[in-house]
Amino acid sequence: FFSFLNRPARLRARARACARALSGRRVAMAPVAPSLLKAAGRRAARRPRKLLLVAAAAAGAVAVTLGVVNAAFASGSFARGTEASSSSAASRPAGRAAAGRRAASKLPRRAFANEDEWMEVWNQTATELSLDMRELLTTDANVFFVGPDMDTYADAILSIADRLNYTHFIFDMKDAMAATEENTFLERMYVVPPLTNVQRWSWAVMVSGLTVWIDPDGYRALDVYERDRVHKLKFPKKKSAFGPGKPPEKMILGGDRMPSADPIDMWMGADVHVDLKAHPDLPVEQVIMGSIIEAMLENPPKWRAWFKQAKMRGTIGQDYQTPFEVRRAHYSNGFSPRLNRLLNA
């Protein structure tokens, strides 16, 4: 093996023979200095035999590969091979390609057990929406509708009240003393006129129920932090020298907060924002009920999360129901598979 390394002429001749056998033509190889080969032999003599074999094989393979590639590019066979492969792909029968597509389409796809459980709220019927909305109103709370134009949507609100078996009323009280007497009744749906719902005293009564803002103009609903930022810009106050600022107030009935001069600011404090421009192709009745359902699911009551955590810990049984849920199960007319999936998730 060492005698082979010390013979540069023999090594060059073998590399040329391998290149001619693979490429079919004579390839000029770069000469190797004998001193380099002798130095490599001396270094290799001090290493294990396995490393010598690996190094020699790698050197020979690199030399042969370079010669073959140079010869192929020089003769143009690489370009001819590329053209041949493209022409063979073009001449492939159409039936084989179609069979390949059919075989790919037979791959297993994800399928749901019940597609109704994964339906969007805007694709549900008015009957399903009314059942889901009635199921979510477990406390039989009153619903107050506010907005700039309540006469245009009075028929849609009356239809919703009939579907939920709620009593329809016009909020025509003149002061807070007369309005507070309405808190003793439940399952009522009030339409608050614009001149009343922009006054601060009416909100002291409406916060006891579910307030719904019917927005025909397509405003962007602001959260409590954005509303607080806008209020500070409208009514700037001097900041305290030390300590953090006050947390944002969630209601418009703050003790030191000035009454809102803009009706939009008051309507922004509603629990539900019904954007009629977001779904112009749907009936107003379905848009109102769908917006209420989405708002109640995005902001569930605290007791739902508490009882879910307690069931996961094993503190209470998996079949435990609150008194509200027991009563709703007794008087319920059913609800959609979508709401069943979301409540039991």
Rosetta silent file (secondary structure, phi, psi, omega in degrees, C-alpha in Angstrom):
SEQUENCE: FFSFLNRPARLRARARACARALSGRRVAMAPVAPSLLKAAGRRAARRPRKLLLVAAAAAGAVAVTLGVVNAAFASGSFARGTEASSSSAASRPAGRAAAGRRAASKLPRRAFANEDEWMEVWNQTATELSLDMRELLTTDANVFFVGPDMDTYADAILSIADRLNYTHFIFDMKDAMAATEENTFLERMYVVPPLTNVQRWSWAVMVSGLTVWIDPDGYRALDVYERDRVHKLKFPKKKSAFGPGKPPEKMILGGDRMPSADPIDMWMGADVHVDLKAHPDLPVEQVIMGSIIEAMLENPPKWRAWFKQAKMRGTIGQDYQTPFEVRRAHYSNGFSPRLNRLLNA
SCORE:     score description
SCORE:     0.000 S_00000001
   1 L     0.000  -41.652  178.610    0.000    0.000    0.000 S_00000001
   2 H   -69.920  -33.434  176.948    2.849    2.411    0.843 S_00000001
   3 H   -65.395  -32.045  176.804    4.639    1.460   -2.358 S_00000001
   4 H   -66.285  -40.235  178.737    1.460    2.456   -4.269 S_00000001
   5 H   -68.364  -28.901 -177.938    1.453    5.859   -2.641 S_00000001
   6 L   -85.276    5.935  179.924    5.131    6.375   -3.513 S_00000001
   7 L  -114.781   83.522 -177.538    4.509    5.782   -7.238 S_00000001
   8 H   -63.383  -35.505 -179.099    2.988    9.030   -8.649 S_00000001
   9 H   -63.649  -43.209  179.333    3.275    7.903  -12.272 S_00000001
  10 H   -64.942  -37.526  178.966    1.234    4.785  -11.620 S_00000001
  11 H   -65.363  -42.192  179.774   -1.413    6.809   -9.726 S_00000001
  12 H   -66.924  -38.098 -179.594   -1.793    9.302  -12.584 S_00000001
  13 H   -65.878  -40.306  179.334   -2.065    6.522  -15.145 S_00000001
  14 H   -66.625  -38.222  178.593   -4.823    4.754  -13.204 S_00000001
  15 H   -64.923  -39.377  178.459   -6.820    7.990  -12.804 S_00000001
  16 H   -65.912  -39.205 -179.562   -6.602    8.645  -16.560 S_00000001
  17 H   -64.639  -42.026  178.118   -7.755    5.107  -17.343 S_00000001
  18 H   -63.469  -40.394 -179.513  -10.789    5.447  -15.054 S_00000001
  19 H   -66.676  -40.887  179.076  -11.732    8.780  -16.609 S_00000001
  20 H   -66.399  -35.770 -179.483  -11.445    7.383  -20.174 S_00000001
  21 H   -67.816  -33.158 -177.297  -13.538    4.356  -19.276 S_00000001
  22 H   -86.662  -34.915 -175.033  -16.362    6.502  -17.872 S_00000001
  23 H  -101.109  -18.238 -179.923  -16.386    9.384  -20.353 S_00000001
  24 L    80.671    9.680  178.369  -15.245    7.679  -23.534 S_00000001
  25 L  -147.189  163.990 -178.517  -12.547   10.234  -24.295 S_00000001
  26 L   -76.335  133.861 -178.970   -9.088   11.178  -23.088 S_00000001
  27 L  -120.007  132.821  178.548   -9.047   13.553  -20.132 S_00000001
  28 L   -84.251  121.841 -179.683   -6.026   15.587  -19.120 S_00000001
  29 L  -100.313  146.935  177.971   -5.341   15.223  -15.432 S_00000001
  30 L   -70.970  135.487  179.591   -3.379   17.711  -13.396 S_00000001
  31 L   -67.268  147.826  179.851    0.083   16.392  -12.437 S_00000001
  32 L  -108.040  129.249 -178.630    0.682   15.519   -8.827 S_00000001
  33 L   -67.753  131.946  179.002    3.938   16.603   -7.245 S_00000001
  34 H   -62.635  -31.442 -179.489    5.979   13.587   -6.014 S_00000001
  35 H   -65.345  -36.488  178.652    7.034   15.502   -2.926 S_00000001
  36 H   -66.299  -40.790  179.742    3.401   15.916   -1.879 S_00000001
  37 H   -66.156  -39.250  178.348    2.735   12.227   -2.291 S_00000001
  38 H   -65.039  -39.402  178.364    5.833   11.311   -0.293 S_00000001
  39 H   -65.622  -39.104  177.952    4.803   13.697    2.505 S_00000001
  40 H   -65.041  -37.160  178.127    1.323   12.214    2.520 S_00000001
  41 H   -65.330  -40.220  179.646    2.796    8.721    2.741 S_00000001
  42 H   -66.341  -39.901  178.619    4.980    9.679    5.672 S_00000001
  43 H   -68.411  -37.256 -178.559    2.024   11.222    7.528 S_00000001
  44 H   -69.352  -26.812 -179.843   -0.188    8.254    6.700 S_00000001
  45 H   -65.070  -23.506 -179.503    2.368    5.830    8.048 S_00000001
  46 L   -91.937    2.679 -178.584    1.793    7.232   11.497 S_00000001
  47 L  -113.580  165.643  179.158   -2.031    6.791   11.318 S_00000001
  48 L   -63.655  158.048 -177.825   -4.235    3.700   11.443 S_00000001
  49 H   -65.958  -32.866 -177.681   -4.751    1.658    8.330 S_00000001
  50 H   -64.325  -42.052  179.327   -8.505    2.364    8.256 S_00000001
  51 H   -65.293  -35.506  178.174   -8.031    6.117    7.896 S_00000001
  52 H   -63.710  -42.913  179.486   -5.550    5.557    5.040 S_00000001
  53 H   -62.761  -43.205 -179.646   -8.031    3.474    3.116 S_00000001
  54 H   -64.642  -42.945 -178.743  -10.794    6.054    3.532 S_00000001
  55 H   -65.362  -43.050 -179.239   -8.562    8.955    2.461 S_00000001
  56 H   -64.619  -42.580  179.772   -7.270    7.126   -0.612 S_00000001
  57 H   -64.566  -40.209  179.652  -10.747    6.125   -1.737 S_00000001
  58 H   -65.600  -42.311  179.290  -12.074    9.671   -1.303 S_00000001
  59 H   -62.829  -44.858  178.789   -9.217   11.205   -3.271 S_00000001
  60 H   -63.593  -39.162 -179.696   -9.681    8.756   -6.151 S_00000001
  61 H   -66.778  -39.842  178.617  -13.452    9.291   -6.250 S_00000001
  62 H   -64.231  -43.752 -179.313  -13.108   13.091   -6.383 S_00000001
  63 H   -63.027  -45.875 -179.548  -10.598   12.925   -9.189 S_00000001
  64 H   -64.507  -41.102 -178.284  -12.695   10.542  -11.274 S_00000001
  65 H   -64.881  -42.596  178.172  -15.902   12.542  -10.705 S_00000001
  66 H   -61.943  -40.686  178.907  -14.315   15.819  -11.792 S_00000001
  67 H   -64.766  -40.871 -179.607  -13.007   14.209  -14.939 S_00000001
  68 H   -66.570  -41.622 -179.245  -16.383   12.725  -15.843 S_00000001
  69 H   -66.065  -43.544  178.119  -18.234   16.000  -15.294 S_00000001
  70 H   -60.881  -41.889  179.936  -15.757   17.995  -17.365 S_00000001
  71 H   -66.973  -37.346 -179.198  -15.989   15.497  -20.182 S_00000001
  72 H   -66.797  -42.651  179.233  -19.789   15.486  -20.108 S_00000001
  73 H   -68.968  -34.383 -179.979  -20.043   19.266  -20.324 S_00000001
  74 H   -68.413  -36.171 -178.267  -17.413   19.388  -23.054 S_00000001
  75 H   -86.615  -12.992 -179.712  -19.233   16.860  -25.241 S_00000001
  76 L    80.444   11.201 -179.748  -22.752   18.317  -24.613 S_00000001
  77 H   -69.552  -27.104  179.370  -24.197   15.028  -23.406 S_00000001
  78 H   -65.558  -41.729  178.424  -25.615   16.727  -20.315 S_00000001
  79 H   -66.633  -39.755  178.242  -27.774   19.021  -22.446 S_00000001
  80 H   -63.295  -36.996  178.407  -28.891   16.101  -24.612 S_00000001
  81 H   -65.862  -37.205  178.554  -29.892   14.137  -21.501 S_00000001
  82 H   -66.751  -42.359  178.045  -31.977   17.053  -20.223 S_00000001
  83 H   -63.817  -36.935 -179.384  -33.769   17.408  -23.551 S_00000001
  84 H   -66.655  -39.889 -179.852  -34.455   13.676  -23.629 S_00000001
  85 H   -67.177  -39.483  178.569  -35.980   13.683  -20.177 S_00000001
  86 H   -67.564  -38.952  178.928  -38.237   16.643  -21.000 S_00000001
  87 H   -67.203  -35.708  178.026  -39.368   15.068  -24.262 S_00000001
  88 H   -67.452  -36.583  176.884  -40.182   11.794  -22.517 S_00000001
  89 H   -67.167  -36.093  179.812  -42.295   13.650  -19.953 S_00000001
  90 H   -70.591  -32.658 -179.020  -44.139   15.469  -22.745 S_00000001
  91 L   -85.550    4.274  178.784  -44.795   12.218  -24.606 S_00000001
  92 L   -65.224  137.767 -178.793  -46.245   10.511  -21.511 S_00000001
  93 L   -62.861  147.068  179.739  -49.801    9.389  -22.192 S_00000001
  94 H   -66.158  -28.678 -179.920  -52.574   11.546  -20.768 S_00000001
  95 H   -64.518  -39.078  178.958  -54.196    8.507  -19.208 S_00000001
  96 H   -65.286  -40.666  177.772  -51.208    7.835  -16.988 S_00000001
  97 H   -64.543  -41.191  178.461  -51.208   11.455  -15.736 S_00000001
  98 H   -64.948  -37.446  177.796  -54.936   11.290  -15.053 S_00000001
  99 H   -64.291  -37.006  177.043  -54.458    8.027  -13.191 S_00000001
 100 H   -63.581  -40.589  177.633  -51.811    9.719  -11.063 S_00000001
 101 H   -66.161  -39.136  179.020  -54.221   12.520  -10.211 S_00000001
 102 H   -65.566  -37.989  179.339  -56.951   10.049   -9.361 S_00000001
 103 H   -66.424  -35.697  178.499  -54.609    8.131   -7.088 S_00000001
 104 H   -69.186  -32.433 -178.870  -53.656   11.344   -5.285 S_00000001
 105 H   -73.843  -12.118 -179.908  -57.312   12.255   -4.764 S_00000001
 106 L   -86.634    5.598  178.606  -57.917    8.955   -2.958 S_00000001
 107 L   -66.811  148.076 -178.989  -55.810   10.031    0.022 S_00000001
 108 L   -66.668  136.457  178.119  -57.718   10.082    3.303 S_00000001
 109 L  -113.276  158.432  179.423  -59.157   13.457    4.202 S_00000001
 110 L   -76.106  127.255 -179.872  -60.271   14.846    7.565 S_00000001
 111 L  -127.879  139.254 -179.822  -63.987   14.396    8.037 S_00000001
 112 L   -92.304  150.390  179.909  -66.118   15.555   10.930 S_00000001
 113 L   -67.549  -36.274 -178.794  -68.696   13.344   12.562 S_00000001
 114 L  -141.691  111.255 -178.150  -71.309   16.081   12.382 S_00000001
 115 H   -69.328  -23.274  178.341  -70.852   19.062   10.095 S_00000001
 116 H   -64.916  -25.890  179.251  -73.623   20.965   11.896 S_00000001
 117 H   -70.671  -23.871 -177.220  -71.371   21.221   14.958 S_00000001
 118 H  -107.364   19.915  179.478  -68.776   23.187   12.957 S_00000001
 119 L   -77.304  145.255  175.246  -71.210   25.505   11.197 S_00000001
 120 L   -72.568  152.449 -177.343  -70.679   29.254   11.355 S_00000001
 121 H   -65.613  -27.521 -178.243  -73.207   31.243   13.303 S_00000001
 122 H   -79.297  -10.240  177.432  -74.074   33.273   10.196 S_00000001
 123 H   -96.438   -1.859 -179.958  -75.054   30.113    8.320 S_00000001
 124 L   -80.929  158.310  177.991  -77.604   29.013   10.895 S_00000001
 125 L   -79.889  168.075  179.992  -81.315   29.454   10.453 S_00000001
 126 H   -64.809  -33.127  178.749  -83.410   31.901   12.461 S_00000001
 127 H   -67.070  -44.333  177.927  -84.914   29.027   14.459 S_00000001
 128 H   -64.635  -39.025  178.844  -81.513   27.686   15.490 S_00000001
 129 H   -64.336  -40.968  179.573  -80.326   31.171   16.413 S_00000001
 130 H   -66.646  -37.983  177.615  -83.362   31.779   18.586 S_00000001
 131 H   -65.496  -41.643 -179.908  -82.908   28.447   20.387 S_00000001
 132 H   -68.600  -40.830  179.232  -79.228   29.165   21.065 S_00000001
 133 H   -64.975  -39.824  178.851  -79.888   32.702   22.237 S_00000001
 134 H   -68.214  -32.798  179.574  -82.627   31.519   24.589 S_00000001
 135 H   -70.105  -35.396  179.824  -80.327   28.812   25.946 S_00000001
 136 H   -75.095  -24.783  177.294  -77.577   31.336   26.696 S_00000001
 137 L   -83.736   67.085 -174.173  -79.976   33.650   28.530 S_00000001
 138 L   -70.071  -25.447 -177.844  -80.031   31.307   31.523 S_00000001
 139 L   -92.232    3.836 -177.732  -80.949   34.058   34.002 S_00000001
 140 L    57.050   37.747 -176.878  -83.914   35.311   31.926 S_00000001
 141 L   -70.001  152.905  176.158  -82.300   38.742   31.913 S_00000001
 142 L   -73.059  151.538 -179.729  -83.955   41.701   30.237 S_00000001
 143 E  -119.099  129.301 -178.848  -82.587   42.856   26.882 S_00000001
 144 E  -116.476  126.449  179.093  -82.291   46.579   26.035 S_00000001
 145 E  -104.649  126.396  179.736  -81.823   47.736   22.428 S_00000001
 146 E  -126.282  161.584  179.400  -80.163   51.104   21.864 S_00000001
 147 L   157.556  175.639 -177.716  -79.063   52.947   18.760 S_00000001
 148 L   -78.009  -24.745 -176.135  -79.674   55.988   16.571 S_00000001
 149 L  -137.736   98.919 -178.048  -82.641   54.558   14.647 S_00000001
 150 L   -97.338  -19.577 -179.597  -84.901   52.163   16.505 S_00000001
 151 L   -70.617  -32.774 -177.517  -88.073   52.612   14.436 S_00000001
 152 L   -66.938  -33.095 -175.093  -86.517   51.032   11.348 S_00000001
 153 L  -108.716   20.620 -179.705  -85.684   47.791   13.176 S_00000001
 154 H   -66.387  -38.039 -179.225  -88.735   47.632   15.433 S_00000001
 155 H   -67.309  -38.473  178.704  -90.265   44.749   13.437 S_00000001
 156 H   -66.588  -39.314  178.542  -87.081   42.668   13.662 S_00000001
 157 H   -67.206  -39.423  177.262  -86.881   43.206   17.432 S_00000001
 158 H   -63.947  -37.909  177.538  -90.552   42.265   17.821 S_00000001
 159 H   -65.802  -38.984  177.961  -89.948   39.056   15.854 S_00000001
 160 H   -64.785  -40.164  178.338  -86.998   38.169   18.108 S_00000001
 161 H   -62.855  -38.576  178.209  -89.146   38.735   21.198 S_00000001
 162 H   -67.091  -38.195 -179.966  -91.798   36.376   19.815 S_00000001
 163 H   -68.782  -36.025 -178.977  -89.214   33.676   19.096 S_00000001
 164 H   -86.753   -3.522 -175.332  -87.701   33.924   22.594 S_00000001
 165 L    61.738   37.160  174.510  -91.103   34.130   24.294 S_00000001
 166 L   -97.539  160.026  177.762  -90.100   37.515   25.719 S_00000001
 167 E   -95.215  127.916 -177.092  -92.458   40.444   26.309 S_00000001
 168 E   -88.684  131.142 -179.788  -91.872   43.429   24.040 S_00000001
 169 E  -137.358  155.510  170.711  -91.908   46.889   25.650 S_00000001
 170 E  -102.330  126.401 -178.842  -91.083   50.471   24.739 S_00000001
 171 L   -79.023   88.595 -175.458  -88.806   52.127   27.278 S_00000001
 172 L  -111.404   20.188  176.916  -90.889   55.276   27.746 S_00000001
 173 L   -70.906  150.726 -174.226  -90.028   56.117   31.354 S_00000001
 174 L  -101.331  -18.573 -179.934  -89.154   59.728   32.043 S_00000001
 175 L  -147.992  174.699 -175.641  -86.845   59.470   35.034 S_00000001
 176 H   -71.557  -31.598 -178.620  -84.730   57.002   36.971 S_00000001
 177 H   -64.406  -41.326  178.763  -87.256   56.517   39.782 S_00000001
 178 H   -74.179  -30.274 -177.353  -89.903   55.216   37.391 S_00000001
 179 H   -76.483  -30.234 -178.973  -87.375   53.133   35.448 S_00000001
 180 H   -66.378  -21.584  177.152  -85.971   51.310   38.488 S_00000001
 181 H   -67.531  -20.100  179.446  -89.350   49.651   39.052 S_00000001
 182 H   -73.681  -14.982 -179.490  -88.786   47.708   35.826 S_00000001
 183 H   -70.252  -13.924  179.942  -85.923   45.786   37.434 S_00000001
 184 H   -80.895   -7.023 -179.100  -88.424   43.619   39.317 S_00000001
 185 L  -109.194  152.333  178.545  -89.568   41.992   36.044 S_00000001
 186 L  -126.606  172.341  178.923  -87.714   39.485   33.872 S_00000001
 187 L    55.867   48.726  177.133  -87.974   38.119   30.336 S_00000001
 188 E  -124.505  146.850  179.039  -88.626   41.526   28.838 S_00000001
 189 E  -121.699  113.475 -174.366  -87.230   43.097   25.681 S_00000001
 190 E  -104.458  138.856  170.660  -87.075   46.890   25.717 S_00000001
 191 E  -106.021  111.391 -175.203  -86.630   49.251   22.786 S_00000001
 192 L   -93.833  119.892  179.985  -85.015   52.402   24.168 S_00000001
 193 L   -62.236  154.858 -177.567  -85.684   55.522   22.019 S_00000001
 194 H   -59.659  -38.887 -178.969  -82.628   57.514   20.896 S_00000001
 195 H   -68.267  -17.691  178.985  -83.510   60.565   22.989 S_00000001
 196 H   -96.088  -38.923 -175.675  -83.605   58.345   26.081 S_00000001
 197 H   -76.615   -3.302  173.753  -80.636   56.057   25.498 S_00000001
 198 L   -98.302    4.821  176.732  -78.255   59.036   25.215 S_00000001
 199 L   -99.328  145.339 -170.977  -79.095   60.184   28.727 S_00000001
 200 H   -70.838  -32.382 -175.688  -76.992   58.952   31.590 S_00000001
 201 H   -67.333  -27.853 -179.229  -79.806   58.011   33.975 S_00000001
 202 H   -68.882  -29.661 -179.603  -81.209   55.403   31.564 S_00000001
 203 H   -71.684  -23.052  175.845  -77.952   53.446   31.657 S_00000001
 204 H   -63.577  -24.324  177.594  -78.294   53.023   35.423 S_00000001
 205 H   -93.689  -37.865 -175.318  -81.255   50.774   34.639 S_00000001
 206 H   -71.418  -23.037 -179.873  -79.970   49.143   31.461 S_00000001
 207 L   -69.785  -11.979  176.601  -76.787   47.826   33.072 S_00000001
 208 L   -77.407  -11.338  179.263  -78.934   45.354   35.008 S_00000001
 209 L  -126.865 -153.981 -179.234  -79.664   43.497   31.759 S_00000001
 210 E  -103.544  115.756 -179.978  -78.114   42.877   28.349 S_00000001
 211 E   -96.328  132.784 -176.551  -77.598   46.044   26.293 S_00000001
 212 E  -124.538  122.887  179.261  -77.453   45.686   22.510 S_00000001
 213 E   -98.593  114.410  176.559  -76.249   48.491   20.242 S_00000001
 214 E   -89.440  110.143 -173.157  -77.771   48.315   16.751 S_00000001
 215 E  -109.929  104.239  177.660  -75.237   50.100   14.568 S_00000001
 216 L   -83.809   -8.087 -174.325  -76.351   50.840   10.979 S_00000001
 217 L   -98.853  -10.138  176.400  -73.246   52.967   10.229 S_00000001
 218 L    76.917   41.872  175.560  -70.534   50.328   10.776 S_00000001
 219 L   -71.742  155.834  175.352  -68.503   51.848   13.598 S_00000001
 220 L   -88.551  122.911 -178.384  -65.565   49.920   15.030 S_00000001
 221 L   -71.115  130.922  179.226  -66.336   48.751   18.556 S_00000001
 222 L  -100.413  144.342  176.364  -63.704   49.866   21.086 S_00000001
 223 L   -82.264 -177.376 -173.506  -62.727   47.902   24.156 S_00000001
 224 H   -66.380  -32.760 -179.221  -62.512   49.387   27.646 S_00000001
 225 H   -73.498  -39.635  177.910  -58.864   50.440   27.254 S_00000001
 226 H   -68.883  -38.681  177.204  -59.423   52.218   23.951 S_00000001
 227 H   -64.520  -37.918  177.883  -62.507   53.961   25.302 S_00000001
 228 H   -66.486  -37.067  177.861  -60.518   55.107   28.314 S_00000001
 229 H   -66.258  -41.977  178.694  -57.785   56.470   26.055 S_00000001
 230 H   -65.412  -38.893  179.894  -60.320   58.389   23.945 S_00000001
 231 H   -65.843  -36.992  178.469  -61.987   59.778   27.073 S_00000001
 232 H   -69.434  -28.989  175.412  -58.644   61.040   28.424 S_00000001
 233 H   -72.589  -34.915  179.462  -58.010   62.815   25.137 S_00000001
 234 H   -77.307  -37.145 -178.796  -61.394   64.505   25.257 S_00000001
 235 L  -124.922   77.237 -177.700  -61.215   65.353   28.951 S_00000001
 236 L   -69.732  144.957  177.079  -57.535   65.688   29.843 S_00000001
 237 L  -131.236  153.572  179.252  -56.558   65.783   33.511 S_00000001
 238 L   -71.491  131.211 -178.827  -53.319   66.558   35.223 S_00000001
 239 L   -75.990  151.822  176.862  -51.385   63.423   36.055 S_00000001
 240 L   -72.203  151.086 -176.489  -50.292   62.702   39.595 S_00000001
 241 L   -68.871  -35.494 -176.430  -46.639   63.265   40.403 S_00000001
 242 L  -132.226  158.498  174.651  -46.086   59.788   41.818 S_00000001
 243 L    85.825  162.631  179.728  -47.701   56.377   41.589 S_00000001
 244 L   -73.733  164.361  177.346  -49.507   54.573   38.787 S_00000001
 245 L   -78.261  169.222 -179.738  -52.555   55.888   37.048 S_00000001
 246 L   -71.385  144.642  176.167  -56.100   54.817   37.763 S_00000001
 247 L   -67.502  153.749 -179.438  -57.336   51.650   36.065 S_00000001
 248 L   -66.178  140.649  179.496  -59.831   52.183   33.236 S_00000001
 249 L   -84.501  133.964 -174.288  -63.465   52.278   34.271 S_00000001
 250 L   -83.220  -16.354 -178.123  -65.594   49.625   32.618 S_00000001
 251 L  -123.907  165.144 -179.646  -68.863   51.551   32.779 S_00000001
 252 L   -87.010    6.925 -176.476  -69.946   55.055   31.953 S_00000001
 253 L  -104.236   28.475  179.717  -71.266   55.515   35.497 S_00000001
 254 L   -63.083  151.576 -176.024  -67.900   56.284   37.140 S_00000001
 255 L   -64.851  -45.859 -177.209  -67.972   58.612   40.108 S_00000001
 256 L  -100.825   10.739 -179.215  -65.502   61.193   38.801 S_00000001
 257 L   -90.068  134.274  179.685  -66.143   60.647   35.108 S_00000001
 258 L   -74.645  149.415  178.285  -67.893   63.394   33.228 S_00000001
 259 L   -61.069  144.607 -179.115  -71.033   62.500   31.278 S_00000001
 260 L   -71.626  129.474  177.961  -70.402   61.598   27.664 S_00000001
 261 L   -86.434  -22.922 -178.761  -71.257   64.393   25.284 S_00000001
 262 L   -98.652  126.481  178.168  -71.085   62.145   22.199 S_00000001
 263 H   -60.552  -29.450  179.523  -73.838   59.504   21.846 S_00000001
 264 H   -61.866  -37.727  179.597  -71.332   57.163   20.162 S_00000001
 265 H   -63.401  -35.234  179.064  -69.302   57.096   23.376 S_00000001
 266 H   -74.193  -39.989  179.552  -72.358   55.957   25.314 S_00000001
 267 H   -69.259  -25.068  176.796  -73.332   53.298   22.778 S_00000001
 268 L   -63.869  -22.707  178.907  -69.781   51.973   22.869 S_00000001
 269 L   -80.784    4.281  179.155  -70.473   50.887   26.450 S_00000001
 270 L   -71.416  157.824 -179.967  -73.116   48.373   25.313 S_00000001
 271 L   -73.599  -33.515 -175.645  -72.543   44.656   25.870 S_00000001
 272 E  -127.058  134.398  175.482  -73.209   43.678   22.247 S_00000001
 273 E  -110.637  115.136 -179.821  -72.303   45.557   19.073 S_00000001
 274 E  -100.556  103.882 -179.993  -74.505   44.669   16.092 S_00000001
 275 E   -93.004  103.238 -176.831  -72.736   45.812   12.928 S_00000001
 276 L   -72.763  -23.639  179.341  -75.374   45.690   10.205 S_00000001
 277 L   -77.857  -17.487 -179.782  -72.885   46.607    7.477 S_00000001
 278 L   -70.889  -27.465 -179.266  -70.734   43.565    8.204 S_00000001
 279 L  -135.369   73.372 -177.037  -73.458   41.214    6.898 S_00000001
 280 L   -72.775  -17.408 -177.306  -75.619   43.141    4.445 S_00000001
 281 L   -87.511   -4.373 -179.244  -76.885   39.982    2.721 S_00000001
 282 L  -102.784  153.551  174.199  -78.514   38.549    5.865 S_00000001
 283 L   -62.803  150.406 -177.981  -81.830   39.558    7.430 S_00000001
 284 H   -61.328  -36.393 -179.541  -81.566   42.032   10.280 S_00000001
 285 H   -60.994  -43.869 -179.687  -83.186   39.566   12.651 S_00000001
 286 H   -71.808  -34.300  178.171  -80.482   36.943   12.081 S_00000001
 287 H   -65.722  -39.919  179.585  -77.661   39.503   12.302 S_00000001
 288 H   -65.075  -49.557 -178.350  -78.935   40.696   15.687 S_00000001
 289 H   -66.692  -38.820  178.158  -79.277   37.200   17.151 S_00000001
 290 H   -64.738  -39.223  178.406  -75.954   36.044   15.675 S_00000001
 291 H   -67.007  -38.090  178.268  -74.118   39.052   17.117 S_00000001
 292 H   -65.438  -42.968 -179.500  -75.655   38.463   20.550 S_00000001
 293 H   -64.405  -44.523 -179.755  -74.667   34.781   20.514 S_00000001
 294 H   -63.901  -40.193  179.498  -71.091   35.548   19.449 S_00000001
 295 H   -66.611  -37.372 -179.997  -70.711   38.233   22.125 S_00000001
 296 H   -73.035  -31.256  177.163  -72.020   35.930   24.859 S_00000001
 297 H   -76.782  -33.716  177.880  -69.714   33.093   23.788 S_00000001
 298 H   -74.687  -25.156  178.975  -66.669   35.358   23.598 S_00000001
 299 L  -125.740   70.684 -176.518  -67.402   36.783   27.058 S_00000001
 300 L   -70.588  157.647  175.969  -68.845   33.857   29.038 S_00000001
 301 L   -65.882  155.474 -176.169  -69.918   34.325   32.665 S_00000001
 302 H   -62.258  -33.493 -173.859  -67.335   33.560   35.318 S_00000001
 303 H   -66.832  -25.413  177.594  -69.274   30.648   36.768 S_00000001
 304 H   -65.883  -44.349  178.963  -68.896   28.639   33.546 S_00000001
 305 H   -68.462  -37.957 -179.448  -65.089   28.745   33.791 S_00000001
 306 H   -64.330  -46.161 -179.243  -65.156   28.086   37.551 S_00000001
 307 H   -69.114  -32.801  176.476  -67.353   25.007   37.259 S_00000001
 308 H   -65.248  -42.137  177.443  -65.324   23.698   34.328 S_00000001
 309 H   -66.309  -38.195  179.143  -62.134   23.961   36.385 S_00000001
 310 H   -65.931  -36.570  177.575  -63.815   22.313   39.362 S_00000001
 311 H   -68.509  -36.106  178.039  -64.929   19.383   37.199 S_00000001
 312 H   -68.335  -34.525  177.789  -61.397   18.978   35.843 S_00000001
 313 H   -77.342  -18.267 -177.065  -60.004   18.908   39.392 S_00000001
 314 L    88.369   10.350  178.591  -62.649   16.446   40.499 S_00000001
 315 L   -65.250  -39.184  177.159  -64.094   18.764   43.149 S_00000001
 316 L  -125.078  163.811 -178.933  -67.587   18.267   41.726 S_00000001
 317 L   -70.899  159.654 -179.659  -69.019   15.568   39.508 S_00000001
 318 L   -69.008  -24.462 -178.608  -68.937   15.719   35.741 S_00000001
 319 L   -97.721   13.415 -178.771  -72.733   15.721   35.579 S_00000001
 320 L   -71.698  139.379  178.412  -73.190   18.565   38.083 S_00000001
 321 L  -131.074  143.514  176.031  -75.455   21.406   36.944 S_00000001
 322 L   -72.298  163.051  176.615  -76.142   24.794   38.438 S_00000001
 323 H   -57.317  -34.136  176.824  -79.735   25.680   39.376 S_00000001
 324 H   -64.679  -42.293 -179.853  -79.917   27.836   36.261 S_00000001
 325 H   -68.167  -36.364  177.835  -78.862   24.925   34.076 S_00000001
 326 H   -64.477  -41.926  179.466  -81.327   22.576   35.768 S_00000001
 327 H   -68.061  -39.340  178.682  -84.156   25.010   35.166 S_00000001
 328 H   -68.072  -34.723  177.186  -83.145   25.569   31.562 S_00000001
 329 H   -65.694  -28.665 -179.632  -82.947   21.811   30.979 S_00000001
 330 H   -79.059  -38.805 -176.128  -86.524   21.515   32.248 S_00000001
 331 H  -101.605    0.421 -174.400  -87.970   24.378   30.193 S_00000001
 332 L   -73.815  146.992  174.037  -85.625   24.221   27.205 S_00000001
 333 L  -101.441   12.164 -179.722  -86.865   23.536   23.702 S_00000001
 334 L   102.889  170.965  177.118  -83.414   22.377   22.588 S_00000001
 335 L  -152.255  171.584 -172.231  -80.423   24.062   21.013 S_00000001
 336 L   -76.052  156.856  175.048  -78.171   23.605   17.993 S_00000001
 337 H   -61.070  -29.706  178.999  -75.314   21.068   17.756 S_00000001
 338 H   -63.815  -46.626  179.412  -72.887   23.978   17.362 S_00000001
 339 H   -67.265  -34.290  176.976  -73.782   25.449   20.750 S_00000001
 340 H   -63.098  -39.371  178.338  -73.642   21.994   22.326 S_00000001
 341 H   -68.172  -40.515 -176.956  -70.076   21.561   21.070 S_00000001
 342 H   -71.471  -36.796 -179.869  -68.985   25.003   22.283 S_00000001
 343 H   -75.257  -28.115 -179.157  -70.497   24.670   25.744 S_00000001
 344 L   -98.642    8.998 -178.861  -69.077   21.184   26.289 S_00000001
 345 L   -70.003    0.000    0.000  -65.627   21.941   24.892 S_00000001
